[in-house]
């Protein structure tokens, strides 16, 4: 079963939010350490990938409507 880019983008946004929450929780408990930076990096990649997938979905749907 193929997933749509919109669904994948939403999953990436959900994971980005989850990693952001874990990073904030970790910083409050332990301060800024390696694991905190790693979580922020993962969240950034997930938000970026999610945005890219959603933009791709919108452009793809527009292209299909024009045909």
Helices and strands as residue ranges (DSSP letters): H 5-30, H 34-66
